[in-house]
Amino acid sequence: PESRALRAALTRVLPVDVNRAAFYARARQDAALWPVVEPLLGLPDVRTASAFEALCQAVIEQQITWRSALRAQRWLVEWGGAALEHSGRRYYAFPTPQKLAKAHVEDLIPTKITFRRMQLLIDLAGQVASGALELETLADLPLAEGMRRLTAINGIGPWTAAVALSRAFGHAHYAANDVALQAAVNRYFYGGSGTIPAEQVTRTFAAYEPFAAQAAQYTLLRWVFDQYPPQ
């Protein structure tokens, strides 16, 4: 039973059945998209261990820099305390809803996110822990319905919902109002700096249907690797 559970968990986090061959073939045909995608060939499609983790990550990342979000997320998992040791290193799991639901806003001040977002994390954890919010069931719903249910939660907008559904279940969707994506599209497709309107982002990726979401995903990933090179 333990080996089956481990296999199921690993299959979720590393969905090896995802096949990008058709997208790569389409990207190769485009002089603008291929230089963005080529350096990322073979990048694994990593997902979160739970939809709760994905949603909390997206809440933390709302309107702050990537580095600030990573610091906040790192602090939160260390605060949660669930970890295992292997070869002299400690590996943390995301706090359970039950753990986070018992927190107070004052406990989360070291994350340096807004008090409103701290309370939102605690509220979401409480709803998931009580069973009032069943995030895992969103995997079986059409994308539009999943977006509708998430955005019905106070504090969850289209960007947060799109990021959470993508990271948790691999749903092909992107948020054109993502300022990082707007800057990435401007740099890689138009040779500019700064952000561009969301409408221009949508028009840019519409040319790559049915792979618009994948094109957006790889464009944003390329931006992240270029802006924050691995140490």
N, C-alpha and C positions, 0 to 999 in steps of 0.2 A: 504493500500500500504506500509506503514512504517513497519508494522508487517511482511509482506511478505519479504521485503528487509532485515529485521533483521534476519529472519529465514534462508534466502539464505546465508547471510554472516556467520552466525554461522555454518551452515551445511558445508560450505567450510572450515572454520578454524578447526572445529571438525567433521570430516567425520565419523559419527557413523556407517555408513554402511560397514566400513572396517572390514573384518573378518580374524583374524589371526589363526583360529583354525587349519587349515591344516598345517601351518608353525609350530605352537607349537607342533603338533603331530609328525612332522618330527624331530624337535629339541629334543624331549624326547627320541628318538631312538639313539641319538648320545652322547657318553660319553664326547666328547670334547665340543660340542656346547651347550648342555643343561645347564651346570653350568654357561655359559655366559648369556643365555636367561632367565633362571628361575627367577632371582631377578627382571627382568623387565616385568614380566607377567602383562598384563592389562595396561601397559603404553599407554596413549592415542596417537593416530596418529594426531599430530598437524601440520597444514599447515599455510602458510602465507596468509594474506588477499588479496594479489595480487602477480602476477608473478614479477612485478617491485620490490616489497619489497624483494622477494626471491633472485633476481639477485643482488640487491644492497648489501644485507647481504653477499652473497658469495664473491662479489668483496672486501668488507671490510675484510673478513676473509682470503684472499689470503696471505699465507706465514707469518702470525703473530700468536701469541699465542691466545688461546681461551679467556683468561681474557682480553687481549688487545683489541680483537675484540668486546667483550661485552661492554667494556668501550666506544669504538668508536661508537657502535650502540646506546648505551644509550644516549651519547651526541647528536647524530644526531636527535633522535626523540625529545629530549627536545628542540633542536634548531628549529625543525620544528614547535613546539608550538601547534599542534593539540592534545587536551587532554580533558578529562572530569573528574569531581570530583565525587567520590562516597564514602560515609562513611569515609570522611576525608582523602582519598587517591586520588592521581592523576594518571590517566591511559592515556598513550600516544599512538597515532596512528603514523604510519610511515609517513614521509613527502610525500606529493603528488609530482608527477613528475613536476607539474607546479611550485611548491615551490622550489624544488631542482634545476630546470633548470635555475632559476634566480640567483643562487649562483655564487660566484667567488671562485677560489681555496683558496684565502686568508681567506674566511669565514669558510672553513672546516679544517683549520690547527689544531684546537683542537682535531680532530679525531686521529691525530698522525699516519695516514697512509701515504703512499708515495704521492707526488704531482701528480704522474702519475695516481694513483688510484682515487685521488680526482677529477681530470679532467675527468676520465672515468665515475664516478658517475654523474657528471654534464652533460656530453655528452649523456649518456643513458637517463637521465631525459628529456633532450631536444628532443631526438628522440621520446620518448614515448608521451610526451606532444603534439608534433606536429602531431602525428599519423603516422610518418614514421616507427616506430617500434611498432608492435602490438604483445606484448608478450602473451596476453591472448589466442590468436589463437593457440599457441603452444600446448594447452591442447588437441586439436582435431587431432594432428598429431602423426604419429608413433614416438616412442622414437628416433630412429636413425635420422629422419628428424629434430626433435626438437634440437638434439645435433648438427647437421650440421648447422642449422641456427644460433644458438647461438655462436658456435665456429668460424663462419665466421666474427663475430664482433671482431675488433682489441682489444686485452686485455682480451678476454674471451677464456680460454682454456678448455680442457675436464673436469678438476676438477670443475671449476666454473660452467660450463654448467650442469654437473651431479647434483651438489648440488642444483642449482636453480630449475631444473625440478623436483627434488624429493620434495623439500620443498613447491613448488607452487602447484604441481598436484599429488604428491604421486607416480610418476613414479619409478618403481623398477629398479634402476641402482646405481652403485657405482663406485668410482674412485680408481683403484688399486694403483695410484701414490700418494694417500693421506698419508702423513707421519704419521699422527695420527693413521690411520687405519693400516698401516704397523706395527707400534709399538704395537697396540692392538692385532693384529693377532699373533705377536711374543710372547707376554705375555701369552695370554689365550690358544693358541693352541700348542705352542712350549716351553713354560716356559722360554723364553729368555727375554733380555732387549735390547732396541734400535730397530731400524727399520730393515725390511727385504726387499728384492727386490719385485717390483710390480708383477713380474711373479709368485713368491711364494704365494702372496696374491690371485692372480687369481686361481692358482691351488688349494689352500685351499678351496675356496668357490665353485669351480666347482663341488666338491663332493656333494654339497647340492642342485644342480639344481632339480627342477625349483625354488628353494627358495634361490638361491645364493645371490641375492640382499638383501633379508630380513635378511639373516644371517649376511651379512656385515653391514647392518644398525644397528642391535642389538649389534654387536660386537663393533662398534664405539660408540654407546650410552652407553654401559657398561663402556667403557674406559673414556668417559666424566664424568660419575657419580663417577667413582673411582678416577679420577684425580682431579675433582672439586666437592667435596661433597656439597650438598645443605646446605646453611647456616641456 
